[in-house]
């Protein structure tokens, strides 16, 4: 604590030149850093948004390309319908001789060979399955035979029951090359003579090289990549190296959004996904946020370095200029030190410039001359005494005013704070507007205003309190409109009303009604504030009455002896009326414990 205190004292002793230079450098650096970081964050968010949208478009196009690729396989399965000879062979009765059987097999397999020799190298083998025979052909020397129980398998039964092509994802591999995954398209062929009768099943096997060729064209950076997986989480294709594919697939399945952020190994990734409904595949893309923001980070750092250099250069120029411009100020400080020692013969050199420092120097010279004149003018003593008395009275009034303001503002802000805490921001805003109206009224607190304006301020105050207490507070204002233009001291009734609210609503749960009335009684204007609260205990009422009947100047000179914490608003209003209009006027308090309180203010009213 002592070390901090010594540092603070050392800072206070520093020259204004050092303080201004240091403050300017700090402000420049803070402003530049804030602007650079905000610009970087905004650029990063926009860039990530654009990258996400671009990646989603790439995914959608990739999904469309893969879907078209699978659709081409579906169309390939319809090739037998383009060869009537093959359909007739399949629809004809079984051959009676082995030669006819071999001939049929040769013709069907030749057709299958034509399908295999298409430019699509991903087609591995094709099967045509009838109720009795299986015809096959493929690129390999040895075609992969079907399982012996294939007619009992689900894919075969489904193909017999539907005319739609069926897609079989990676379920089998080539035994001669176990690393090659195979997927299949199965289609039912029907007789042209009777379109309701199934004729055969065609099954086309292909590897994933065609899909890999499509996916390899998409570049998502060194730390990004693509993942294609089926419904069971089996990986069809993956170019991702930094993120675990199993974790990624589960994150996509558990997320409701098609685009989201994923944190893996301490690094953030942008993940987007798309579905290939026909195949039941999910296409997932991964982009590294750091990789996307790499160029933005370089730009940000470059901007900060350049801006910091410019700021330091500006500060150096500013330091030099301050030495030049503030030299007259330092000279004046030296002269003031001499004046402090009692030397009134000093003189600030005349300047040819017309800036603020020149004006300050001329004022300094005038001040010294004035002091000399005041020391030699004994005739001003009487005038000074008169002015001192006048200013003393003004100070008394201002002291009373200064006691009223904090008391009211504190209670009002407490009400607004309570509204915000209970979740009523609209009423809090309305109360702030009413508080603003009241504070503008305080600008004329040492003047007179119309009774109409005083009523407006009262309604603003009571509106604030009513929003706080709700049904517990009710008020009525009944003042003859003929009195609206009558001038009264500003903020006269508000402290009285505030006293009724505080000692009414705050101290009990029942409803409190505040009535404000005004009438003419002879040569006096009588304004009354009545409430049906708890009333004032007799002992406390006696203390208030004693304080109000005491000398107001004694209260101002020794406020601690009067303990003005209790009933400060009423005492201040009473003292203001007495100081402005004289002894007969002021406040009168009548209170009955348990029934309520009536506070009456009397002012002179011209006949």
C-alpha positions in Angstrom: 0.0 0.0 0.0 2.9 2.4 0.9 4.7 1.6 -2.4 1.5 2.5 -4.4 1.1 5.7 -2.4 4.7 6.7 -3.2 4.2 6.0 -6.9 1.1 8.0 -6.9 2.8 10.9 -5.2 5.7 10.7 -7.7 3.3 10.8 -10.6 1.6 13.9 -9.1 5.0 15.7 -9.0 5.7 15.0 -12.6 5.7 17.9 -15.1 2.6 18.6 -17.1 4.6 18.0 -20.2 5.4 14.4 -19.2 1.8 13.8 -18.1 0.4 15.0 -21.4 2.9 13.1 -23.4 2.3 9.9 -21.5 -1.4 10.2 -21.6 -1.4 10.9 -25.3 0.8 7.9 -26.0 -1.4 5.6 -24.0 -4.6 6.9 -25.6 -3.2 6.5 -29.1 -2.0 3.0 -28.4 -5.3 2.0 -26.8 -7.4 3.5 -29.6 -5.3 1.9 -32.3 -5.4 -1.5 -30.6 -9.1 -1.4 -30.1 -9.8 -0.3 -33.7 -7.5 -3.0 -35.0 -9.0 -5.8 -32.9 -12.5 -4.7 -33.7 -11.7 -4.5 -37.4 -10.0 -7.9 -37.2 -13.0 -9.5 -35.4 -15.5 -8.0 -37.9 -13.4 -9.1 -40.8 -12.9 -12.6 -39.3 -16.7 -13.1 -38.7 -17.6 -11.9 -42.2 -14.9 -14.1 -43.8 -16.0 -17.1 -41.8 -19.6 -16.5 -42.8 -18.6 -16.2 -46.4 -16.4 -19.3 -46.2 -19.2 -21.3 -44.5 -21.6 -20.3 -47.2 -19.1 -21.1 -49.9 -18.3 -24.5 -48.3 -22.0 -25.2 -48.0 -22.4 -24.5 -51.7 -19.5 -26.8 -52.5 -21.1 -29.5 -50.4 -24.4 -29.1 -52.1 -22.8 -29.2 -55.5 -20.7 -32.2 -54.5 -23.8 -34.0 -53.2 -25.5 -33.3 -56.4 -22.6 -34.6 -58.5 -22.5 -37.8 -56.4 -26.3 -38.2 -56.7 -26.0 -37.8 -60.5 -23.2 -40.3 -60.4 -25.4 -42.8 -58.6 -28.3 -42.0 -60.9 -26.0 -42.9 -63.9 -25.6 -46.3 -62.3 -29.3 -46.6 -62.0 -29.7 -45.8 -65.7 -27.0 -48.3 -66.5 -29.1 -50.9 -64.8 -31.8 -50.2 -67.4 -29.5 -51.1 -70.3 -31.2 -54.6 -70.9 -34.3 -52.7 -72.0 -32.3 -51.3 -74.9 -31.5 -54.8 -76.1 -34.6 -56.7 -77.2 -32.7 -59.8 -78.1 -31.4 -60.2 -74.5 -34.9 -59.6 -73.1 -36.4 -62.2 -75.4 -33.7 -64.7 -74.4 -34.5 -64.1 -70.7 -38.2 -64.4 -71.4 -38.0 -67.6 -73.5 -38.4 -71.1 -72.0 -35.3 -72.9 -70.7 -33.2 -74.5 -73.5 -33.6 -78.3 -74.0 -30.0 -79.0 -74.9 -26.7 -78.0 -73.5 -25.7 -76.4 -76.7 -28.7 -74.1 -76.6 -28.0 -73.3 -73.0 -24.4 -72.5 -73.7 -25.5 -70.3 -76.7 -27.9 -68.4 -74.4 -25.2 -67.9 -71.8 -22.8 -66.7 -74.5 -25.2 -64.1 -75.8 -26.2 -62.7 -72.4 -22.6 -62.6 -71.3 -21.6 -60.8 -74.5 -24.2 -58.1 -73.6 -22.8 -57.9 -70.1 -19.4 -57.5 -71.5 -20.6 -54.5 -73.6 -21.8 -52.9 -70.3 -18.4 -53.5 -68.7 -16.3 -52.0 -71.5 -18.0 -48.6 -71.1 -15.5 -45.7 -70.3 -16.5 -46.0 -66.6 -13.6 -47.9 -65.1 -15.4 -48.0 -61.7 -17.8 -50.7 -63.0 -16.3 -54.0 -61.7 -18.9 -56.7 -62.5 -22.5 -57.1 -63.6 -25.0 -59.9 -62.8 -28.3 -60.9 -64.4 -30.2 -63.3 -62.2 -33.2 -65.2 -63.3 -35.2 -67.7 -61.3 -33.0 -70.5 -62.5 -29.7 -69.0 -63.9 -27.1 -66.4 -63.0 -25.3 -64.7 -65.9 -22.2 -62.6 -65.0 -19.3 -60.7 -66.5 -16.6 -58.4 -65.1 -13.3 -56.6 -65.6 -11.3 -59.1 -63.5 -10.3 -62.4 -64.8 -12.2 -64.2 -62.1 -15.6 -62.7 -61.4 -16.6 -62.6 -57.8 -19.4 -65.3 -57.4 -22.5 -64.5 -55.5 -23.1 -66.1 -52.1 -24.7 -69.5 -52.3 -27.7 -68.2 -50.3 -28.0 -64.9 -52.1 -31.7 -65.7 -52.9 -32.4 -65.6 -49.1 -30.7 -62.3 -48.6 -32.6 -59.1 -48.0 -31.4 -57.2 -51.1 -32.6 -60.0 -53.4 -36.1 -60.1 -51.8 -36.4 -56.4 -51.9 -35.5 -56.3 -55.6 -38.3 -58.9 -56.4 -40.8 -56.7 -54.6 -40.1 -53.3 -56.1 -39.5 -51.8 -59.6 -37.4 -49.0 -58.1 -33.6 -49.3 -58.2 -32.1 -50.3 -54.9 -28.8 -49.0 -53.7 -26.5 -51.3 -51.6 -23.7 -49.4 -49.8 -20.3 -50.9 -49.0 -21.3 -54.4 -47.9 -18.8 -56.7 -49.7 -15.3 -56.6 -51.0 -13.5 -58.4 -53.8 -11.9 -61.5 -52.4 -9.0 -61.2 -54.8 -8.4 -57.6 -53.5 -9.8 -57.2 -50.0 -8.8 -53.5 -49.9 -11.3 -52.6 -52.7 -14.8 -51.8 -51.3 -17.8 -52.5 -53.5 -21.2 -51.0 -53.6 -24.1 -52.2 -55.8 -27.2 -51.1 -57.7 -29.9 -53.7 -58.0 -32.9 -53.4 -60.4 -35.8 -55.6 -61.3 -36.3 -56.4 -65.0 -39.8 -57.2 -66.2 -41.2 -59.0 -69.2 -42.2 -56.9 -72.2 -45.0 -59.3 -72.9 -46.4 -59.0 -69.4 -45.1 -56.0 -67.5 -46.5 -57.3 -64.2 -44.2 -60.4 -64.3 -40.6 -60.1 -63.0 -38.2 -61.5 -65.5 -34.8 -61.1 -63.9 -32.7 -59.1 -61.5 -29.7 -57.1 -62.7 -27.0 -56.3 -60.2 -24.2 -53.8 -61.0 -21.1 -53.8 -58.7 -18.8 -50.7 -58.7 -15.9 -49.5 -56.6 -15.5 -46.0 -55.1 -13.0 -44.6 -57.6 -15.6 -42.6 -59.4 -16.7 -41.0 -56.1 -13.1 -40.5 -55.0 -12.4 -38.7 -58.3 -15.3 -36.3 -57.6 -14.2 -35.6 -54.0 -10.5 -35.2 -54.8 -11.3 -32.1 -56.8 -12.5 -30.3 -53.6 -9.6 -28.6 -51.8 -10.3 -27.5 -48.2 -6.8 -26.7 -47.1 -4.1 -28.7 -45.3 -6.0 -29.0 -42.1 -9.5 -29.5 -43.6 -11.0 -32.2 -45.7 -14.1 -34.2 -46.7 -15.8 -37.1 -45.1 -18.5 -39.3 -46.6 -20.1 -41.9 -44.3 -23.2 -44.1 -44.5 -26.0 -44.3 -42.0 -24.0 -46.8 -39.9 -21.0 -44.5 -39.6 -19.0 -46.5 -42.1 -16.5 -44.3 -43.9 -16.9 -44.2 -47.7 -14.3 -41.5 -48.3 -12.2 -39.3 -46.1 -9.5 -36.7 -46.8 -9.4 -35.5 -43.1 -6.2 -35.9 -41.2 -6.5 -33.6 -38.1 -10.0 -34.6 -36.8 -11.1 -38.1 -35.7 -13.8 -39.2 -38.2 -15.8 -41.1 -35.6 -16.0 -38.0 -33.3 -16.9 -35.8 -36.3 -19.7 -38.1 -37.5 -21.2 -38.3 -34.0 -21.0 -34.5 -33.7 -22.9 -34.0 -37.0 -25.6 -36.5 -36.0 -26.1 -34.9 -32.7 -26.3 -31.4 -34.1 -29.5 -29.8 -35.2 -27.7 -27.3 -37.6 -26.1 -28.1 -40.9 -23.2 -25.8 -40.0 -21.5 -25.5 -36.6 -18.2 -25.1 -34.8 -16.2 -28.1 -33.5 -13.2 -28.0 -31.1 -10.7 -30.8 -31.5 -7.2 -31.0 -30.0 -7.4 -27.3 -28.9 -8.2 -26.1 -32.4 -11.5 -24.7 -33.8 -13.1 -26.1 -37.0 -16.0 -25.0 -39.1 -18.1 -28.1 -39.9 -20.8 -28.3 -42.6 -22.8 -31.3 -43.7 -25.2 -32.3 -46.5 -27.2 -35.5 -47.2 -27.4 -37.7 -50.2 -30.8 -39.1 -49.7 -30.7 -41.7 -52.6 -27.6 -43.4 -51.1 -28.2 -42.6 -47.4 -24.8 -40.9 -47.1 -23.7 -37.9 -45.2 -21.2 -35.5 -46.8 -19.2 -33.6 -44.2 -16.7 -30.8 -44.7 -14.1 -29.6 -42.2 -12.3 -26.2 -42.3 -9.7 -25.1 -39.9 -10.6 -21.6 -38.4 -6.9 -20.8 -37.9 -6.2 -21.7 -41.5 -9.1 -19.6 -42.7 -8.0 -16.6 -40.6 -4.3 -16.9 -41.5 -4.3 -14.0 -43.9 -6.5 -11.9 -41.6 -4.0 -12.4 -38.7 -1.1 -11.3 -40.9 -3.1 -8.2 -42.0 -4.1 -7.5 -38.4 -0.5 -7.7 -37.1 0.8 -5.6 -39.9 -1.9 -2.9 -39.2 -1.1 -2.8 -35.5 2.7 -2.4 -36.2 2.2 0.4 -38.7 -0.4 2.1 -36.5 1.9 1.9 -33.5 4.8 3.3 -35.4 2.6 6.2 -36.6 1.4 6.8 -33.1 4.9 6.9 -31.7 6.0 9.3 -34.4 2.9 11.5 -33.6 3.8 11.4 -29.9 7.4 12.5 -30.7 6.2 15.4 -32.7 3.7 16.2 -30.0 6.4 16.2 -27.3 8.5 18.7 -29.4 5.5 20.9 -30.0 4.5 21.0 -26.4 8.0 22.1 -25.4 7.6 25.0 -27.8 4.0 25.9 -27.0 4.1 25.4 -23.3 7.3 27.3 -22.6 5.3 30.5 -21.7 3.2 28.4 -19.3 6.3 27.1 -17.5 7.6 30.7 -17.3 4.4 31.8 -15.7 4.7 29.0 -13.2 8.1 30.3 -12.2 6.6 33.9 -11.8 3.8 32.5 -9.6 6.3 30.9 -7.3 7.9 34.3 -6.8 4.5 35.8 -6.1 3.9 33.1 -3.5 7.0 34.3 -1.7 5.6 37.8 -1.6 7.3 39.4 -4.7 4.5 41.4 -6.4 6.9 43.3 -8.7 7.1 40.4 -11.3 5.8 40.9 -14.8 5.0 38.4 -17.5 6.7 39.4 -20.8 4.3 40.8 -23.4 3.6 38.4 -26.3 2.9 39.2 -29.9 0.7 36.1 -30.3 -3.0 36.1 -29.4 -3.4 32.5 -28.2 -4.7 31.3 -24.8 -1.3 31.5 -23.1 -0.9 35.1 -24.2 -4.3 35.8 -22.7 -3.4 34.0 -19.5 -0.1 36.1 -19.3 -2.0 39.3 -19.7 -4.6 38.2 -17.1 -1.7 37.3 -14.7 -0.3 40.8 -15.1 -3.7 42.3 -14.5 -4.2 40.1 -11.4 -0.9 41.3 -9.9 -1.8 44.9 -10.6 -5.2 44.4 -9.1 -3.7 42.8 -5.9 -1.5 45.8 -5.6 -4.4 48.2 -5.9 -6.5 46.2 -3.4 -3.6 46.4 -0.8 -3.5 50.2 -1.2 -7.3 50.9 -1.3 -8.5 51.2 2.3 -11.7 52.7 1.1 -12.9 49.3 -0.2 -13.2 47.9 3.3 -16.8 49.0 3.9 -17.9 47.7 0.5 -16.2 44.4 1.2 -18.1 44.0 4.5 -21.4 44.7 2.8 -20.7 42.2 0.0 -19.6 39.6 2.6 -22.9 39.8 4.4 -24.8 39.6 1.1 -22.8 36.6 0.0 -23.4 35.0 3.4 -27.1 35.1 3.0 -26.8 33.6 -0.5 -24.6 30.9 0.9 -27.3 30.0 3.4 -29.9 29.6 0.7 -27.5 27.4 -1.3 -26.8 25.3 1.7 -30.5 24.6 2.2 -30.8 23.8 -1.5 -27.8 21.5 -1.5 -29.5 19.5 1.4 -32.6 18.9 -0.7 -31.1 17.7 -4.0 -29.1 14.6 -2.9 -32.0 13.4 -0.7 -34.5 13.4 -3.5 -32.2 12.1 -6.2 -31.1 9.2 -4.1 -34.6 8.0 -3.4 -35.7 8.4 -7.0 -32.7 6.5 -8.3 -33.4 3.8 -5.7 -36.9 3.4 -7.2 -35.6 3.1 -10.8 -33.0 0.6 -9.7 -35.7 -1.5 -8.0 -37.8 -1.5 -11.2 -34.9 -2.7 -13.3 -34.2 -5.5 -10.8 -37.7 -6.9 -11.0 -37.6 -6.9 -14.8 -39.7 -3.8 -15.7 -37.4 -1.9 -18.1 -40.3 0.0 -19.8 -41.4 1.5 -16.5 -37.8 2.2 -15.6 -37.4 4.2 -18.9 -40.6 6.1 -18.2 -39.3 6.9 -14.7 -36.0 8.1 -16.1 -37.9 10.5 -18.4 -39.8 11.7 -15.3 -36.6 12.0 -13.4 -35.1 14.0 -16.2 -38.1 16.4 -16.0 -37.6 16.8 -12.2 -33.9 17.4 -12.6 -34.5 20.1 -15.2 -36.8 21.6 -12.6 -33.9 21.7 -10.2 -32.1 24.1 -12.5 -34.5 26.7 -11.2 -34.6 25.6 -7.6 -33.4 29.0 -6.3 -36.0 30.8 -8.4 -39.8 30.9 -8.5 -42.0 28.9 -10.8 -45.7 28.7 -11.5 -47.9 26.4 -9.5 -48.8 24.6 -12.7 -45.1 23.7 -13.2 -44.9 22.6 -9.6 -47.9 20.3 -10.1 -46.2 18.8 -13.2 -43.1 18.0 -11.2 -45.3 16.5 -8.4 -47.1 14.2 -10.9 -43.7 13.1 -12.3 -42.4 12.3 -8.8 -45.6 10.5 -7.7 -45.6 8.6 -11.0 -42.1 7.3 -10.2 -43.2 6.3 -6.7 -46.4 4.7 -7.8 -44.5 2.5 -10.3 -42.5 1.3 -7.3 -45.3 0.7 -4.8 -48.1 -0.2 -7.3 -51.5 -0.4 -5.6 -50.0 0.5 -2.3 -49.9 4.2 -3.3 -52.7 6.4 -4.5 -52.7 10.1 -4.9 -55.1 13.0 -5.6 -54.3 16.6 -6.6 -57.1 19.1 -6.1 -55.9 22.7 -6.7 -58.0 25.4 -8.2 -57.0 26.0 -11.8 -57.2 29.8 -11.1 -54.0 29.4 -9.0 -52.0 27.7 -11.8 -50.1 30.9 -12.8 -49.3 31.9 -9.2 -45.5 32.0 -8.6 -44.1 29.9 -5.7 -40.6 28.8 -4.8 -39.4 25.9 -7.0 -39.5 22.4 -5.5 -41.7 23.4 -2.7 -44.2 20.6 -2.3 -42.1 17.7 -3.5 -40.1 17.2 -0.2 -43.4 17.2 1.7 -45.0 14.6 -0.6 -41.8 12.6 -0.4 -42.0 12.6 3.3 -45.6 11.2 3.1 -44.6 8.5 0.7 -41.5 7.4 2.7 -43.3 7.3 6.1 -46.5 5.8 4.5 -45.8 3.2 1.8 -42.4 2.2 2.9 -43.4 1.5 6.5 -46.6 -0.5 5.9 -48.2 -2.8 3.5 -51.7 -1.2 3.4 -52.6 1.3 0.7 -51.5 4.9 1.4 -53.4 7.8 -0.1 -51.7 11.2 -0.6 -54.0 14.2 -1.2 -52.6 17.6 -2.3 -54.9 20.6 -2.1 -54.6 24.3 -2.5 -56.9 27.2 -1.4 -56.9 30.9 -0.6 -57.4 32.0 3.0 -57.4 35.8 3.2 -54.0 37.1 2.2 -52.4 33.6 2.3 -52.1 30.7 -0.1 -52.5 27.5 1.8 -51.1 24.3 0.2 -51.7 21.1 2.1 -50.3 17.6 1.8 -52.4 14.9 3.6 -51.8 11.2 3.9 -53.5 8.4 5.8 -50.2 6.7 6.8 -48.9 5.6 10.2 -48.5 9.2 11.4 -45.6 10.7 13.4 -45.0 9.6 17.0 -45.6 12.4 19.4 -42.0 12.5 20.6 -40.7 12.7 17.1 -43.3 15.3 16.1 -42.2 17.4 19.1 -38.6 17.2 18.0 -39.5 18.3 14.4 -41.6 21.2 15.7 -38.7 22.3 18.0 -36.2 22.2 15.0 -38.6 24.1 12.8 -39.1 26.8 15.4 -35.3 27.3 16.0 -33.2 30.0 14.3 -32.4 29.0 10.7 -29.0 30.7 10.9 -28.1 28.5 13.8 -29.0 25.4 11.8 -26.8 26.5 8.9 -23.8 27.4 11.1 -23.9 24.3 13.2 -25.9 21.6 11.3 -24.3 18.8 13.3 -26.0 20.0 16.5 -29.4 19.6 14.9 -29.1 16.1 13.5 -31.0 16.9 10.3 -31.1 13.3 9.1 -34.7 12.9 10.3 -37.3 15.2 8.6 -34.6 17.0 6.6 -37.0 17.7 3.7 -39.7 19.3 5.9 -37.2 21.4 7.8 -35.5 22.7 4.6 -38.8 23.7 3.0 -39.9 25.4 6.2 -36.5 27.3 6.4 -36.7 28.4 2.7 -40.2 29.8 3.2 -39.1 31.7 6.4 -36.0 33.1 4.7 -37.9 34.2 1.6 -41.2 35.5 3.1 -40.5 36.1 6.8 -41.5 34.6 10.1 -45.3 34.3 9.8 -45.0 31.9 6.9 -43.7 28.4 6.7 -44.9 24.8 7.4 -47.2 23.4 10.0 -47.4 19.7 10.9 -50.4 18.0 12.4 -50.2 14.2 12.9 -52.1 11.5 14.7 -50.3 8.1 15.1 -52.2 5.5 13.2 -54.4 7.9 11.3 -52.1 10.1 9.2 -50.3 13.4 8.8 -51.3 16.8 7.4 -48.5 19.2 6.4 -49.6 22.8 5.5 -47.5 25.3 3.7 -48.5 29.0 3.9 -47.3 31.7 1.5 -48.3 35.3 1.0 -51.1 35.9 -1.5 -51.8 39.4 -2.9 -55.4 40.5 -2.4 
